[in-house]
């Protein structure tokens, strides 16, 4: 019997972390809806909603390490990639199809979309199906996104990169080396949030935030890797450290235990993403806030979720439901946001609850 034929039994799930993934996905949707009505530079409903992506990457590193670190004696490299593709790619295909079907419904907002040649539309669709990023020459919406049919797929591009790095590099490294790498990648986060611009990568100067990563421009690629590496490595390190701290009284190994853990962690996450921008959207104080959330608060939330348990069956069902819908709604919602933008452009006087 080859490694490919060995069945990998399911591990116990961290129910609260599943639920938090769903909460973060819903917050992303609210954030994107709010962007449609937000005047540039002003406050919106969830001013730091884009930080949910950085939280997702912490969860991703933790889940990948927890699920696979101790299974490489039962699984080949090819088997790992097959499992990840099976888990992630079907919804990529579905979201790309939805985006293509709804593409022209946003034409009132994206007027240039009516002028694209059919060959470019088809080529972008095929590339999207295989999650191949598109550059400026293939931009069919006007936003210079890696995928014009579904912008948030850029996060899946970096999720795939994180999985590849884990399988080829990170899983072979001792935890102390991972900690050194993680500390090094924290410098990249500070480079953006504190406006250092150490590598002169930002053409418009310091930006004091990490919003971005969806273009193939050098600065955006740098930002995409910045948003991936520290959170992913941090989550992976947590997944390695917790089992070593596990005891009979504390099987998770997490130093943080909360009664009503799902409620508390959800409220903390909602609060973090909802805090108004401090001293403007591009100010140093706001960048410092983002740095603290990414480098410290999000890992602590994962520790809280991993270390807390659910006693109420109803809460467990809610967490399972949120975990089940988290990825599908996250990866498919943005084509509808494009369409919503088109509706708002056609009906500027339509009332909204924020007026």
N, C-alpha and C positions, 0 to 999 in steps of 0.2 A: 504494500500500500504506500503510495507516494504522499508527500506532504500536502499536495493539492486535494487529496481525497479525505483528509482528516477533518472531521466536523469540529468546529470551534463552538463549544457550548457558550450560551449567553452568560454574562456576568451580572450580578445584581446592579441595578441602576441607582444612580443618585437622583431620587425623585424631585428633590427641591431644585437641583440644577436643571433638570428637564423643564420644570415649571418656569424657572427664570429665563430660560432660552425663549420660551413662548412670550413671556412678559416683554422681553427686549424686542422681539419681533413686532409685537403690537405697537410698542413705542416708536419703532422706526416708521411704521405706517403713518402714525399720527404726525410724526415729524415731517415726513414728506408731504402730507396733506397741508400742513401748516405753511410749508415753503411757498405754496401757490399763492397765499394771501399775504405773505410777509413782504413788507417794503425792504429792499436791500439796506443792511446796516441797522435795522430796527429789531426789536425783540419779537419772538414768535411763541407758539404754544410750548414747544420743547426746545429750548435754545441750544441745548447740547445733545440733541437726539442722535447726532452722527457718531457720538462716542459709543453708542451701542455696538458698532462694528468692532471697536477695540475690545469691548467686553466679550463679544462673540469669539474673538481669537484667543482670549484667555481660556474660555470654556473649551474651545477646540483643542488647544494644547493639552489641557487636563484630560479630556475624554480620550484623545488618541493615546496618550501615555498609559492611562488606566486600562484601556481596552486591549492594547497590543504589546506593551513592553515585555510582558512575561510569556508571550505566545510565539516567539520567533523560533522556538524549537518544534513547533507544530505547523508552521506556516512559512511558505516561501515568499520571496519578494514579489513575484508575480501574483501570488494569492492575495497579498495585502492590497496591491493596486486594484485587483479585480473587485475586492470587497468595497474599497472606497469608491470606485466608479459605480458599482451597483447601488451604493448608498446615495451618492450625490448626483450622478449625471442624468438619470431619467427626468428629474424636475428641471434641470438645465434645458433639456430638449423641449419639455412642455412649455416652459416660460418663454423660450425663443419663438415657438410657434404662436403663442398668445401675443407676443410683442409684434410679430409680423402681421397677424390678423388685424390688430388694432392700430397699426402704424399710422395710417392716414386719418384716423379719427382725431388726431391731435393737430391736424394741419392748420387750424386757425391760430395756433400758438407757434408751431414750427413750420412757417410758410415755405421754407426752402425744401421741405420734404416732398413737395409736389413737383419739383423740378429734377429729381434724381432719375438717371437712366435705369432701365430694368435690369441690366447686367450687374450694376453696382448693388442694387437691392438684393438680387439673387446671391451674389458673392458674399455679401455681409451676412445673409441668412445662413449660408453653408458654413461660414467661419464661426458664426454664433453657435451652430449645432455642435461644433467641435471645440468650443470655448477658446478659439484662436482670436487674440486681441486685434482690433482694427486700429490703424493709425489715422492721421489727419487726412490722407488721401482717400480713405474710404468712409469718411464721416458723412452720414446721410441724414443726420438730424440737426447738425449745427452746434452740438455741444462738445464735440471732440471726445466722445465716450469710446471706451474699448468695445462696447457692444451697443449699437444704436437702438436695438429692439428692446433691450432690458438693461439699463445702466448698472444696477446693483450686481450684475454678474461679475463685475470686476473683483468683488470680494471673493467669489468662488474661484476666480483665477488665482488669487493669492492663497486661498485655502488649499488648492491643488499644489501650489508651490510649497506650502508648509508641509503637506503630506509627503511630498517627494523629498524634501530636506530631512524630514524625520526618518523616512525609510532608508535613505542613503547615508546620512551623516549623524543626525542627532541621537538616534537610538544606540549608536556605537560608543558614544562619549560618556565618560563617568559624570556623575552629578556635579562634582566640583567644577569640571570644565564647562558644563552647561551654565552653572552659576556665573562663571567669569564671562561667558558669551552674553548672558542675559544682562549683566551689568554694563557690558560694552554697548549693547543695543539700546540701553536706556539713554545713552548719550545722544543717539539719533532722535529719540522722542524729545529730549530737552533742546536739541538743535532747532526743532520747529516751534515748540511751545514757548520757549524763552527767547526766541529770536536770535540765536547765536549765528546761524548760517555759517557754520565752521568750514564748509566745503564750497562756499559760493555757488550753491545749487539753485538758489531762489532768485529768479530774474527780476522780481519786483521787490526784493528785499525781505526783511523779517516779516512773518505773517502771524506769529503768536497763536497758532491753532493747528490742528491736524485734520481739518476738513479737506478731503481730497483723496486722490489715489486712483482715479478712474480713467486717466488719460495715459497715452504712451509718451508724453513729454518727459525728458530726463528728470525734472523736478518732481513730477507726479509719480514716476516710477520709484524714485527715492522715497517719497512719502508713503507709497503703497508698501514697500518693504519695511519701512519704519513702523507702520501700524501693525504689520504682521509679526515682526521678529520678537520684540520684547514681550508682548502679551502671550504669544504662542510658547516661547521658551519658558516664561513664568508659569504658565499652566502646566507644561510638561514637568517642570521641576516640582511643583506641588504634587502632581500625581506620583512622583517617585518618593517624595519625602513622607507623605502620609502613611503608607503601609509600614514604614520603619518605626513609626510612632504608635502603631496600633497595639491596643491591649484588650483584655477581656472586657474592661469597663468602658473602653473607648475604641470600638472596632474600626471606626473611620480613621483614627489617628489625628484628626483635626484638633487644634488647640481651642477652637471656638465652638461652643454649643449654645444654641438658642432655643428656648421654648417658643413655639410658633414661628419657627425659622423661615418658612416660606413667606409669611406675611411680612416679617421684618425685613428680610432681604429684598423683597419686591418693593416695599416702601422706600428703602434706601436707594435702590436703583432708579426708581421713578423720580425721587428727589434730585439725585445727581444729574439726571438728564434734563430736568426741568428748571434748574437754577438759572436765573437771568444772567446774561452776559455781564461780566464785571468790567467796568470802565471801558465799555464798547466791545465789539466783536473781535477786534484785532489788537487789543491792549495787552500789556505785559501781565497784568493781574489776572486777566482771563486765561492767558496761556499758562500761568502758574497753576491755576485751578485745574486745568485739563491735565497738566503733568502729574499733579497729586492724584487725580482720579485714576489715570492710566497706570501709573507706577505703583500705587499703594492701595487705593480703595477697591479697584476691581479684583485684584488677587484676594483681598480680605473678604469680599463678598463670596467668592468661590470657596474660601475656607469655611465661611459661615454655612453656606449651603451644603457643603460636603460633611460638615460636622454635626448638623442638625438632622433630626428625624421627624417624620410625620406620624402623629398618633390618630388623627381624625381621618377616617376613610373617605369622607367627602373631599377633603383637601387633597388627598392622594389622587382622587379621580380628576380633580381640577388640574393638578400638576401633570398627570399623564396626558390629558387632553391638550394642554398647552404645549407640552413637548411634542406631541404628535403633529400638531398643526404648525409648529414654529417654522420649520424649514419650508414647507410648501407655501405658506402665505408670504414669507419673506421674499422668496425667489420669484414669485409670480405677481406681486402687487404692483410693481412699478409701471408695467404697460398700462394699467388702469389709471395710474397717476398722470401719465402722458395724456391720456384721453380726457382726464379731468381738467388738465391745464387748457386743453382745447375748448372744453365747455365754458370755462371761466372767461377765456378770451372772447368767445362768441356772446356771452351774457355778462358783461361787466357790471350790470346793475342787479344781478341776482343776489338776493339777501343771503348772508351767512350768519351763523350764531355769534361770530366774533365782532360783528358790527354793533 
